[in-house]
Amino acid sequence: MQTAAVPELAHTHARPVHWLATATAMAGVVALAGWLQPDAAKASQTPAAGAVAQSAPAPDASAVVFPLQCGPVGIKIAAQASGDLDGDGIPETVAVVHCDAGSGTPPSGVYVLTRPVVKGAPPRLVATLTDPREKLTVSALAVREGAVTATLYGYSSPSVPRCCPDQEQQAKWRWQGGKFVRSVQSQALGA
């Protein structure tokens, strides 16, 4: 057996006074930690740089210029509904818009609006679900569970009076693969 070249150190033999000093020091650290508490936690968190607030309002349809040629009568936003259509946690707005004709049944356009890229700019029109050139009238617009639903009324031929559509479609649009995909159930209306 080899002997140590260094004499045994005094602090390697624990005595009761050492244990007492260690216990006192630890009690002091615990007491100091209890006295120096962090600020109370807050329910809100600061979003990361570049993150969009999840509670953002839906785009305002009245702030958009729609692609309708209505002349002096102007446009009318007949209906709108909001909800998250693409799963990003930010609501989009779907608007039914037509010319503000005094009589008759003007064809409707259904448009999807999203937030502007630049703060202070108007909302962006990102999709046309029905174009007024399709000569459809839209009612019962809703946004539920990431899908847009609407009842579409149309005409079987040009001889059908514009006051009285004779076809009905229950349309549903869902965001899939970077575009809105439409499914339709058609039926003829009873006279």
JOVENVEN-V450933 format. One record per residue. N is the residue number from 1. RES is the residue in one small letter. PSI is psi in whole degrees, 0 to 359 (NA if undefined). NEAR is the number of other ideal C-beta (glycine too) atoms within 8 Angstrom. Layout:
BEGIN
n->N res->RES psi->PSI near->NEAR
n->N res->RES psi->PSI near->NEAR
END
This chain:
BEGIN
n->1 res->m psi->140 near->2
n->2 res->q psi->140 near->3
n->3 res->t psi->151 near->4
n->4 res->a psi->139 near->6
n->5 res->a psi->339 near->3
n->6 res->v psi->136 near->5
n->7 res->p psi->153 near->4
n->8 res->e psi->138 near->7
n->9 res->l psi->149 near->6
n->10 res->a psi->328 near->5
n->11 res->h psi->357 near->5
n->12 res->t psi->352 near->5
n->13 res->h psi->108 near->6
n->14 res->a psi->128 near->4
n->15 res->r psi->163 near->6
n->16 res->p psi->326 near->5
n->17 res->v psi->327 near->6
n->18 res->h psi->317 near->9
n->19 res->w psi->321 near->9
n->20 res->l psi->318 near->8
n->21 res->a psi->320 near->8
n->22 res->t psi->315 near->8
n->23 res->a psi->320 near->8
n->24 res->t psi->318 near->8
n->25 res->a psi->317 near->8
n->26 res->m psi->319 near->8
n->27 res->a psi->323 near->8
n->28 res->g psi->318 near->8
n->29 res->v psi->315 near->8
n->30 res->v psi->317 near->8
n->31 res->a psi->319 near->8
n->32 res->l psi->320 near->8
n->33 res->a psi->323 near->7
n->34 res->g psi->328 near->7
n->35 res->w psi->325 near->6
n->36 res->l psi->68 near->5
n->37 res->q psi->147 near->4
n->38 res->p psi->166 near->2
n->39 res->d psi->156 near->3
n->40 res->a psi->145 near->3
n->41 res->a psi->148 near->4
n->42 res->k psi->149 near->5
n->43 res->a psi->331 near->3
n->44 res->s psi->152 near->4
n->45 res->q psi->151 near->4
n->46 res->t psi->126 near->4
n->47 res->p psi->152 near->6
n->48 res->a psi->158 near->5
n->49 res->a psi->130 near->3
n->50 res->g psi->352 near->3
n->51 res->a psi->149 near->6
n->52 res->v psi->137 near->7
n->53 res->a psi->134 near->6
n->54 res->q psi->339 near->6
n->55 res->s psi->28 near->3
n->56 res->a psi->143 near->9
n->57 res->p psi->156 near->5
n->58 res->a psi->151 near->9
n->59 res->p psi->145 near->16
n->60 res->d psi->115 near->9
n->61 res->a psi->333 near->12
n->62 res->s psi->349 near->5
n->63 res->a psi->6 near->7
n->64 res->v psi->144 near->13
n->65 res->v psi->112 near->4
n->66 res->f psi->151 near->10
n->67 res->p psi->60 near->6
n->68 res->l psi->143 near->10
n->69 res->q psi->94 near->3
n->70 res->c psi->358 near->9
n->71 res->g psi->217 near->5
n->72 res->p psi->346 near->4
n->73 res->v psi->340 near->8
n->74 res->g psi->186 near->7
n->75 res->i psi->162 near->10
n->76 res->k psi->129 near->8
n->77 res->i psi->103 near->10
n->78 res->a psi->327 near->8
n->79 res->a psi->156 near->9
n->80 res->q psi->151 near->10
n->81 res->a psi->150 near->10
n->82 res->s psi->152 near->10
n->83 res->g psi->168 near->10
n->84 res->d psi->111 near->10
n->85 res->l psi->335 near->12
n->86 res->d psi->7 near->7
n->87 res->g psi->17 near->7
n->88 res->d psi->2 near->5
n->89 res->g psi->1 near->5
n->90 res->i psi->129 near->10
n->91 res->p psi->145 near->10
n->92 res->e psi->163 near->16
n->93 res->t psi->137 near->15
n->94 res->v psi->128 near->16
n->95 res->a psi->137 near->13
n->96 res->v psi->121 near->14
n->97 res->v psi->140 near->14
n->98 res->h psi->170 near->15
n->99 res->c psi->143 near->12
n->100 res->d psi->62 near->10
n->101 res->a psi->145 near->8
n->102 res->g psi->333 near->4
n->103 res->s psi->171 near->3
n->104 res->g psi->190 near->6
n->105 res->t psi->88 near->7
n->106 res->p psi->144 near->10
n->107 res->p psi->150 near->11
n->108 res->s psi->154 near->13
n->109 res->g psi->143 near->14
n->110 res->v psi->121 near->15
n->111 res->y psi->145 near->13
n->112 res->v psi->129 near->15
n->113 res->l psi->146 near->14
n->114 res->t psi->173 near->10
n->115 res->r psi->152 near->9
n->116 res->p psi->157 near->10
n->117 res->v psi->321 near->5
n->118 res->v psi->129 near->5
n->119 res->k psi->134 near->4
n->120 res->g psi->346 near->4
n->121 res->a psi->161 near->6
n->122 res->p psi->160 near->7
n->123 res->p psi->156 near->13
n->124 res->r psi->137 near->10
n->125 res->l psi->114 near->11
n->126 res->v psi->346 near->7
n->127 res->a psi->147 near->8
n->128 res->t psi->115 near->10
n->129 res->l psi->320 near->13
n->130 res->t psi->139 near->13
n->131 res->d psi->140 near->6
n->132 res->p psi->335 near->12
n->133 res->r psi->344 near->5
n->134 res->e psi->350 near->8
n->135 res->k psi->44 near->7
n->136 res->l psi->148 near->11
n->137 res->t psi->139 near->12
n->138 res->v psi->137 near->14
n->139 res->s psi->174 near->8
n->140 res->a psi->48 near->6
n->141 res->l psi->137 near->14
n->142 res->a psi->153 near->8
n->143 res->v psi->118 near->12
n->144 res->r psi->135 near->7
n->145 res->e psi->43 near->3
n->146 res->g psi->11 near->10
n->147 res->a psi->149 near->10
n->148 res->v psi->131 near->16
n->149 res->t psi->149 near->12
n->150 res->a psi->156 near->14
n->151 res->t psi->127 near->10
n->152 res->l psi->131 near->13
n->153 res->y psi->136 near->12
n->154 res->g psi->191 near->13
n->155 res->y psi->137 near->10
n->156 res->s psi->337 near->7
n->157 res->s psi->165 near->5
n->158 res->p psi->343 near->4
n->159 res->s psi->349 near->3
n->160 res->v psi->127 near->10
n->161 res->p psi->142 near->4
n->162 res->r psi->347 near->7
n->163 res->c psi->339 near->5
n->164 res->c psi->79 near->6
n->165 res->p psi->145 near->11
n->166 res->d psi->8 near->10
n->167 res->q psi->145 near->12
n->168 res->e psi->138 near->12
n->169 res->q psi->136 near->13
n->170 res->q psi->105 near->9
n->171 res->a psi->148 near->13
n->172 res->k psi->131 near->10
n->173 res->w psi->138 near->12
n->174 res->r psi->141 near->10
n->175 res->w psi->117 near->10
n->176 res->q psi->131 near->7
n->177 res->g psi->34 near->4
n->178 res->g psi->14 near->3
n->179 res->k psi->166 near->7
n->180 res->f psi->128 near->11
n->181 res->v psi->130 near->9
n->182 res->r psi->136 near->8
n->183 res->s psi->143 near->8
n->184 res->v psi->142 near->9
n->185 res->q psi->115 near->6
n->186 res->s psi->152 near->6
n->187 res->q psi->152 near->7
n->188 res->a psi->144 near->7
n->189 res->l psi->144 near->9
n->190 res->g psi->149 near->3
n->191 res->a psi->NA near->3
END
